[in-house]
Amino acid sequence: DLEKALLDGARTAGFATDLWTCPRVAGWIRQAYGVCYHPDHVGRLLRSIGWSAQRLRRRVANRGAREGRRWIRAR
């Protein structure tokens, strides 16, 4: 059930965004199963079932310097 919920996304579980965090997973486990885990331990549990922490990276498209300056001024 946990892996299915993770794959379905955090929005499906009722959160505002689709980002799963250890505190969110801990809350979901508490709500679904009545079992309380510390968020740090959730990370260990997730690693034990083959999941890994992922961090979002912001990328700026490779633009020419002139176009990049124009984009910065517009923002």
Contacts in CASP RR format, 6 or more apart in sequence:
PFRMAT RR
TARGET T0000
AUTHOR 0000-0000-0000
METHOD contacts of the structure
MODEL  1
DLEKALLDGARTAGFATDLWTCPRVAGWIRQAYGVCYHPDHVGRLLRSIG
WSAQRLRRRVANRGAREGRRWIRAR
1 32 0 8 1.000
2 25 0 8 1.000
2 28 0 8 1.000
2 29 0 8 1.000
2 32 0 8 1.000
2 49 0 8 1.000
3 49 0 8 1.000
5 12 0 8 1.000
5 13 0 8 1.000
5 28 0 8 1.000
5 32 0 8 1.000
6 20 0 8 1.000
6 25 0 8 1.000
6 51 0 8 1.000
9 18 0 8 1.000
9 20 0 8 1.000
10 17 0 8 1.000
10 18 0 8 1.000
10 19 0 8 1.000
10 20 0 8 1.000
10 24 0 8 1.000
11 17 0 8 1.000
11 18 0 8 1.000
13 24 0 8 1.000
13 28 0 8 1.000
15 24 0 8 1.000
19 56 0 8 1.000
21 39 0 8 1.000
22 39 0 8 1.000
22 40 0 8 1.000
22 42 0 8 1.000
22 43 0 8 1.000
22 46 0 8 1.000
23 39 0 8 1.000
23 42 0 8 1.000
25 39 0 8 1.000
25 42 0 8 1.000
25 43 0 8 1.000
25 46 0 8 1.000
26 36 0 8 1.000
26 37 0 8 1.000
26 38 0 8 1.000
26 39 0 8 1.000
26 41 0 8 1.000
26 42 0 8 1.000
29 35 0 8 1.000
29 37 0 8 1.000
29 42 0 8 1.000
30 36 0 8 1.000
30 37 0 8 1.000
37 45 0 8 1.000
43 53 0 8 1.000
46 52 0 8 1.000
46 53 0 8 1.000
63 71 0 8 1.000
END
